[in-house]
Structure formats: structure tokens, C-alpha cells
Amino acid sequence: MNRYPRNLRGYGPTPPNANWPNSAKVAVQFVLNYEEGGENCVLHGDPASEAFLSDIPGAAQWPGQRHWNMESMYEYGARAGFWRIHRLFTGADIPLTIYGVATALARNPEQVAAMKSAGWEIASHGLKWIEHKDMDPETERAAIAEAIRLHTEVTGGRPHGWYTGRCSESTVRLVAEEGGFDYISDTYDDDLPYWLDVDGRNQLIIPYTLEANDMRFSVSPGWSSGEDFFEYLKNAFDVLYAEGEAGAPKMMSVGLHCRLIGRPGKIAALKKFIDYIQSHTDVWCPRRIEIAEHWAKHHPPQAFERPSQMDRDTFVAKFGGIFEHSPWIAERAFDLELGPAHDCAAGVHNALCRKFRTASADERLGVLTAHPDLAGKLAAAGRLTEKSTNEQAGAGLDMLTDDERETFTKLNSDYVAKHGFPFIIAVRDHTKASILAAFHERIGNDRETEFAEACRQVERIAEFRLMDVLP
């Protein structure tokens, strides 16, 4: 099967109402990444020093050497930055989720005690703050297990959330496979949580952010001042708050680092943002675990047959009748590059229509002639397909007067005699009167024009039929 694994659809045009507690218009969730003491360092057995997320312009790794300046900047985050952040958030009565690197937590017992005393969630940020992209699955699986073990030993409880950050393509699958996480955050693909099927397990994903994130103080393009950071956060909040007022509440993640936002010239912007959101009503500032618990309760995973995961026989049995008596269209569509984006009415409709549009003229004519006359003899004899019967009944074509039936019979005969195929119209778009008006108008078209219009109507009928059976 030719299948595309990436999900480019998500919730589509109509995301669910998050239904946040107390009808909050937006959930603003603050994450503090605690990495100090877990970064690349030869003291930690790493081959080179750290080069990522610091205030050193153009930093590069020093193979086999300690980078004294880099180490001291990470140390600032633990020694001073963390406590400045701690005072700000405890003073504002806003709980944090900590993404804690296990080895960093082990080297910072006083900060861990302060996190626990404040009631903050301590999620896992992996064993070490290093790249995972080149790890083979077995090595990464072992690192995940050791991160959980050490985290549990240091904090007194296992983590229920996970975010690697510098992850591999296997990370989410391996963490879900472990089975003990209420959520994973190694994605940046939505403003709401969602369920991901990972080898048959429904795993909750709570997407994170790299843009509403103080890391952009250390990268280019990024923030050149605290005001840049504040304005970006404010603009994001204003848009999401307005969407919540319009009935579509979302989640806003804000990513922080002790050694970055913990600096005096930067934290002023964060304080200003906190003051700003606290000047609004109906704002929820939870820990990430509370979002997970809320989503699991109010938006549990919904099981349905996903077209992109069906075998050929199931796919054809399910969709072979969407185009009237033409299962060959579904047979051909099955061989397209289908993926999660096709697990909805619009997706399957597109796949079927592609094969209908690229079929020969004779094949498309066969689809047209497979359609019954409107209110014709087959309808009177009860020999229509169930779909056609319901569609014609919905437009009142099963309740015609004798005069109306005679009119339809004559129009059907005249139309077929002129064009060589039945008059086709998506009756769900019409009333009995507008169907008759279209009949009178279209019967005068030339065959080429009417063939094209009939094909468009066939596709529209297929669209309605798929909306009956798919999201």
C-alpha cells in the first residue's frame, strides 16, 4: 500500500471546542525547561562542550574540552535565573510545568525541592540535554528508560509528561511504547491537544512551541530585546483570546529557559506579559498535566475506520458504491498515496474524484449511464440503490402528482435521447421546483457542455454520500 504517514489535516476546518474549565477563552501554559547540568560537557562523559541556546554569539562545540564560558552561562540559569523565575511565578500564583532533564535534576536538589514545594509539575526532558537524531532505537529506548528511573529516584515520582526537544524520528513512538505517559509534547503542529494512534495505542499529544519561546533570544532571527518578546506573546494571546470569545478556545504554550529569561533585562518582558493576561477574565493557566487530564475526560479518543488504514477489500466495500455502480473508481483510488489527510469525507472524495477525472471518456460515460432517471421507472419499481432512493425521497421525488410524474417522464426521455445519458443532479442541493427548473434549462445544452456538467454533479453526489459516513 502506498501510504503517506504525515498528518497534514489535523482537526480540519472545525476544531473541537476545548471546553476549558470555567469556560476559559484560552489556556496559557508556561513551560520552564530545566537543562542546567544536563547539557553537553566532557565532565558528563560527552565528546564535546555545549553550543546550543546560550548568549554566546556563534557558539560552537569544543571537542574534548570544557567550554568555561558556556558552562558558566548554564550555571547562571541554575544559580540566579531559576530563583528569579521562581519568585515571579509563585508571586503571580501561576503554576509551571518543568521539562526536567533527569541528570540536571539530579545535580540541582535545592531547585527540585523548590519546584515540588510550589506544586509545579515536573515532566521529563530526557536523560541528557543532547541530540537524539543519530541514536538507533535501542539506544534511545534505553535512554528513555534510564531517564524515567533517574527522574523517579530524584523527584520521588515518575514523570507523566515527556518532551525530548532534540528528538529523533523514533522518539514519539518509543515514548508512547513505554506506556506510562499521559502526554507527549514532541510536536509543534497544533493549537490544541490531539490523540495519536501509535502502534494501536491512543497517545495524547500536547503540542509545544518554538516560536513563543525565549530560545529566540539566542538564535537568528530572534528577539533583540525583551519588548520584542513581550509584543510577540501579547499578539499571540490577543488572537487566541479573540478566537476563544468567538467560541473556539485554544491553548497557548510559552517556552522558557532559566539561563535566558532569567536574566534581568529579559524577565521584565515576561512579568509584563503575565500582568497583561491577568488583566483579562476567563484565562486558564494550568500545568500541562491538567490539560492532559481535561482532554482525556472531555475529548476521549474516538475510534472509527480510517480509510488510509483499510485493506483493499474493506476500502472498496466501503466506498465502491459512492459513484453509482462503479466500484472500479474505489479500486483505483486505493492505490493512490493515501494518508491521514484522507481519513475524512473531503480526503476520500478527492481520491475518488482524481480517478474519475482521469478515466477515459467511455469510462466516465459508463458512470453517468449507471445513474437512474429522476423519478423514473426504477424508482417506481423500488429498484434504486438505497443511496439513490434516500436522495430522491429527500427532494420529494417519491411523492409526485400524476402531472409531475408525467412531466419528469417526458423530460427524462427527451434528455436521454439528446445527450445519451440520464439527467443527473445532486438533489440534496435542490427542491423539487429547482430540479425541474434545472431540467428545463440544461436540456438545451450541447452534449459537451452537459457531459461536463453531469460529471460535476456526479462528484457532488459523491461528496454528499461520503459526508454521511466519514468525518
Order of alpha helices (4+ residues) and beta strands (2+ residues): beta-alpha-alpha-beta-alpha-alpha-beta-alpha-beta-alpha-beta-beta-beta-alpha-beta-alpha-alpha-beta-alpha-alpha-alpha-alpha-alpha-alpha-alpha-alpha-alpha-alpha
